[in-house]
Amino acid sequence: MAEGGCKPMKRIAAVIAGLLIPIPSVQAGETWVMASWEMHGKPKPGTIAEEYNWWGLGYYIDLQSVVKKGDLVFYYDGWVPLDSDKRPTTGIGWNNKESKPKDKFLRIANCKTLEFKAYESANFKQADPAYRPLIKFACSE
């Protein structure tokens, strides 16, 4: 009986200790870098690509989101249209104020096979050649 009565006291002591010990606030940021790109050439006249000076795509990864477990790597990525100098175009997909993609997507990739899931409930599929460097980059972090 004495042993069982001790457990509630330990819980109370743990709660009190938790209230007395300050816990630092975590300010987890994001660090976005372009890991790969593919260029398509000069945009065709009269297209949205011409309107926004869209010459290709840049694939960005948030370095602070990369988590590895065995052969798998988990990370956030985003893609943005690029101009002829491989800079993000303004207006579509790029947050100029924060220098990062407007949208991010959770990905899961296999470092050995270079297959990835476009979303959590999807099946693994082979990555396009332009996207493979991003997976290799995530696996090397």
Salt bridges, closest charged atoms under 4 A:
GLU30 OE1 - LYS100 NZ 2.74
GLU30 OE2 - LYS104 NZ 2.70
ASP71 OD2 - LYS112 NZ 3.89
ASP77 OD1 - ARG107 NE 2.93
ASP83 OD2 - ARG87 NH2 3.16
ASP85 OD2 - ARG87 NH2 3.33
GLU98 OE1 - LYS100 NZ 3.15
